[in-house]
Amino acid sequence: MKLPTHPLVSLICICGFTSCGIEKATTRLEPTRFLKSTGVDMSQRVNRLPFQQSWHDPKIDMTLYKNIVVRPVTTTFLRTELWEKSKGTSISSKRAYTKRCVALAKHWDKSLTKAFSSPICVYYKTTDTQQPGTLILEVALTEVQFDPESSHTGNVGAIVGLPLCTFEARVTDAANGHLIATVADRRGPDIVLKSSDKPITTKSSEMICDEWSEQLMQASNKDLFPTVRRSWFNIF
C-alpha cells in the first residue's frame, strides 16, 4: 500500500496502523529472573523517568558516587520462545533470531558507551570496580520483536512497525553489591518520518535502544534533566 505523501496525513495514518502495537508496548511488564531476583516491587515508578518501572533506594546518598561501570548488555534472559513473531525473509529460524538479538545487544553496548561517556553524565565511565564510589549498571535485553519488512519507499518514508523491545536494568554498589536502583521498560513501535525519494532501511530496534541509552544517562543528571522525556515520534 502506498503511503500518503503529506507528512501530517502520513502521521495520522501511521498512528492508526500502529495502535495495536502501541497498546502491546504499554502493557504491564512481567519481569524475568534478572529483576525478580532483586525482590523489588515492579509496580513502582519514579515520576521523573519515562520507564514503565523504576525504583531507587531512598536511603542511598547518590552524591557519594562518582564513577560508573557499564556492563555489556546480556541476552541471557531473552524470551526466545517468541521468536516466530519476528519470522520473515531475514529471520527464518530461532538461530537466526538469536543471532540478530546478539547483534542488537552489541549495538546497544556501543550506544551505552557513547551516552555514558558524554560530558553531561555526572559519573565518570570506568572499567575499574575497585575505585571508591563506583556504581555498576547491568542491562538485560529480555524481549525483541523485529519487523520482517525492512524498508519503505515514497516521498515520505515511514519506519513503522513491529519493532518491540523490552529491557531490565539494575544498578548496584561495586564495593558491596547493594542494590541501588532498578529500571524496566517495553517500547515500540517507534515512528520516523523522513522526506526522501530513496528507500529507508528500517533500524527501529536500534533506535529504541539508542533512546534508552540517552535516557539512562540523563537519569543520572537530575539537575540538568529534572524530567527525562520520551520521544514518541521523530521527524527529519
Backbone hydrogen bonds, N-H to C=O, Kabsch-Sander energy under -0.5 kcal/mol:
donor,donor_aa,acceptor,acceptor_aa,energy
10,S,6,H,-2.8
11,L,7,P,-2.4
12,I,8,L,-2.2
13,C,9,V,-2.5
14,I,10,S,-2.8
15,C,11,L,-2.3
16,G,12,I,-1.6
17,F,13,C,-2.2
18,T,14,I,-2.3
19,S,16,G,-0.8
22,I,18,T,-2.5
23,E,19,S,-2.2
24,K,20,C,-2.1
25,A,21,G,-2.2
26,T,22,I,-1.2
26,T,23,E,-0.5
27,T,24,K,-1.2
35,L,32,T,-0.9
36,K,32,T,-2.6
37,S,33,R,-1.8
38,T,35,L,-1.7
39,G,35,L,-0.7
39,G,36,K,-1.0
40,V,35,L,-0.6
42,M,40,V,-0.6
44,Q,41,D,-1.6
47,N,45,R,-0.6
49,L,46,V,-1.8
53,Q,184,A,-2.3
54,S,44,Q,-1.7
55,W,182,T,-2.4
57,D,180,I,-2.7
60,I,57,D,-1.5
62,M,60,I,-1.0
64,L,61,D,-1.6
65,Y,62,M,-1.6
66,K,133,G,-2.3
67,N,133,G,-2.3
68,I,124,Y,-2.2
69,V,135,L,-2.8
70,V,68,I,-0.5
71,R,69,V,-0.7
71,R,137,L,-2.7
74,T,139,V,-2.4
78,L,75,T,-1.6
79,R,142,T,-2.5
80,T,78,L,-1.9
82,L,79,R,-1.5
83,W,80,T,-1.7
85,K,82,L,-1.8
86,S,83,W,-2.3
87,K,84,E,-1.3
88,G,91,I,-2.6
97,Y,93,S,-2.1
98,T,94,K,-2.7
99,K,95,R,-2.3
100,R,96,A,-2.0
101,C,97,Y,-2.2
102,V,98,T,-2.3
103,A,99,K,-2.0
104,L,100,R,-1.9
105,A,101,C,-2.4
106,K,102,V,-2.1
107,H,103,A,-2.1
108,W,104,L,-2.4
109,D,105,A,-2.0
110,K,106,K,-1.7
111,S,107,H,-2.0
112,L,108,W,-3.0
113,T,109,D,-2.3
114,K,110,K,-2.3
115,A,111,S,-2.3
116,F,112,L,-2.8
117,S,113,T,-0.7
118,S,115,A,-1.3
121,C,118,S,-1.6
124,Y,66,K,-2.7
125,K,123,Y,-0.6
126,T,68,I,-2.6
129,T,127,T,-0.8
131,Q,128,D,-0.7
135,L,67,N,-2.2
136,I,172,T,-2.4
137,L,69,V,-3.1
138,E,136,I,-0.6
138,E,170,R,-2.5
140,A,168,E,-3.3
141,L,74,T,-2.6
142,T,140,A,-0.7
142,T,166,T,-2.3
143,E,166,T,-1.5
145,Q,164,L,-2.4
150,S,148,P,-0.6
152,H,200,I,-0.9
157,G,155,N,-0.5
157,G,194,K,-2.2
159,I,157,G,-0.5
159,I,192,V,-1.9
160,V,158,A,-0.9
164,L,145,Q,-2.0
165,C,187,R,-2.6
166,T,143,E,-2.4
167,F,185,D,-2.4
168,E,140,A,-2.2
169,A,183,V,-3.0
170,R,138,E,-2.2
171,V,181,A,-2.8
172,T,136,I,-2.1
173,D,178,H,-2.3
174,A,134,T,-2.6
174,A,172,T,-0.5
177,G,173,D,-2.7
180,I,171,V,-3.4
181,A,171,V,-1.6
182,T,55,W,-2.3
183,V,169,A,-2.4
184,A,53,Q,-2.4
185,D,167,F,-1.9
187,R,165,C,-3.0
191,I,232,W,-1.0
192,V,159,I,-1.2
193,L,234,N,-2.5
194,K,157,G,-1.5
196,S,155,N,-2.5
196,S,194,K,-0.6
200,I,152,H,-1.9
201,T,199,P,-0.5
202,T,150,S,-4.4
203,K,201,T,-0.5
207,M,203,K,-2.0
208,I,204,S,-2.4
209,C,205,S,-1.9
210,D,206,E,-2.4
211,E,207,M,-2.1
212,W,208,I,-2.1
213,S,209,C,-2.3
214,E,210,D,-1.9
215,Q,211,E,-2.3
216,L,212,W,-2.9
217,M,213,S,-2.1
218,Q,214,E,-2.8
219,A,215,Q,-1.8
220,S,217,M,-1.6
221,N,218,Q,-1.5
222,K,220,S,-0.7
225,F,221,N,-2.5
228,V,48,R,-3.0
229,R,227,T,-0.6
232,W,230,R,-0.7
234,N,191,I,-1.9
236,F,193,L,-2.4
